[in-house]
Amino acid sequence: MQTGDLIRVNEFCLHHQIEISFVQSLHRSGLIDIIQTEEKLCVPTDQLPELEKMVRLYYEMDINMEGIETISYLLNRMNQMQNQITELNNRLHSYEEDKE
C-alpha cells in the first residue's frame, strides 16, 4: 500500500478534534485497520467514510463503543443480505428469460 493511500491518525484526530485513543479503540475492536509506518499510525483512506461515521455515532449521538460495534455488524450484515438478494434476483431473471 502506498503512503498516499494512508492518512495519519494524529492528523485525522486533530482535524476532527477527537482523541487518538478513540481510533485505537476502534482498531482494537476490529472495526478499522491501523497501519504503522515510520513510527506513525495511519488509516487507509478507503476506511475514512466508515471512520467518520463512527466518529459521528460516538461524539454526536453519544453511542458507546459496544453500540458502534453492534451497529457496524448489523449494517455489514444488511449489505451482505442486499448483495445476496440482488444476486438471487439476477439469477431468477436469467431463468425467466430462458423460459421465454
C-alpha positions in Angstrom: 0.0 0.0 0.0 1.4 3.4 -0.9 1.7 6.2 1.6 -0.7 8.3 -0.5 -3.3 5.7 0.4 -2.9 6.4 4.1 -3.8 9.2 6.4 -2.1 9.7 9.8 -4.2 9.0 12.8 -3.0 12.1 14.6 -3.9 14.4 11.7 -7.4 12.8 11.4 -7.9 13.2 15.2 -6.6 16.8 15.1 -8.9 17.7 12.2 -12.0 16.1 13.9 -11.0 17.2 17.3 -11.1 13.7 18.8 -8.9 11.6 21.0 -6.4 9.2 19.4 -7.5 6.6 22.0 -10.9 6.5 20.3 -9.4 5.5 17.0 -7.2 3.0 18.8 -10.3 1.5 20.5 -12.0 1.1 17.1 -8.9 -0.7 15.9 -8.8 -3.0 19.0 -12.5 -3.8 18.3 -11.6 -4.8 14.8 -13.7 -2.0 13.2 -10.9 -0.3 11.4 -7.3 -1.1 10.3 -4.4 0.9 11.6 -1.0 0.6 9.8 2.2 1.7 11.4 4.7 3.4 9.0 7.8 5.1 10.1 6.8 5.3 13.7 3.4 6.8 12.8 0.0 5.3 13.0 -2.1 5.6 9.8 -5.5 4.6 8.5 -6.2 3.5 4.9 -8.1 6.3 3.1 -10.7 3.8 1.9 -11.8 3.4 5.5 -12.3 7.1 6.1 -16.0 7.2 5.4 -16.6 4.4 7.9 -14.3 6.0 10.4 -16.1 9.4 10.1 -19.4 7.6 10.5 -18.2 6.0 13.7 -16.9 9.4 15.0 -20.4 10.9 14.4 -22.0 8.0 16.2 -19.8 8.3 19.2 -19.3 12.0 19.6 -22.5 13.4 18.2 -25.0 10.7 19.1 -23.4 9.5 22.3 -23.4 5.9 21.2 -20.9 3.8 23.2 -18.3 1.5 21.7 -20.4 -1.6 22.1 -23.3 0.2 20.3 -20.9 1.2 17.5 -19.8 -2.5 17.2 -23.4 -3.6 17.0 -24.4 -1.0 14.5 -21.4 -1.8 12.3 -22.1 -5.5 12.4 -25.8 -5.0 11.5 -25.0 -2.6 8.7 -22.4 -5.0 7.2 -24.9 -7.9 7.6 -27.6 -5.8 5.8 -25.2 -5.0 3.0 -24.4 -8.7 2.6 -28.0 -9.6 2.5 -28.8 -6.9 0.0 -26.0 -8.2 -2.2 -27.4 -11.7 -1.9 -30.9 -10.5 -2.8 -29.5 -8.7 -5.9 -27.6 -11.8 -6.9 -30.6 -14.1 -6.5 -32.9 -11.6 -8.4 -30.3 -11.6 -11.3 -30.3 -15.4 -11.3 -34.1 -15.5 -11.3 -34.3 -13.1 -14.2 -31.9 -15.2 -16.2 -34.1 -18.3 -15.6 -37.2 -16.4 -16.6 -35.5 -15.2 -19.8 -34.6 -18.8 -20.7 -38.2 -19.8 -20.4 -39.4 -17.2 -22.9 
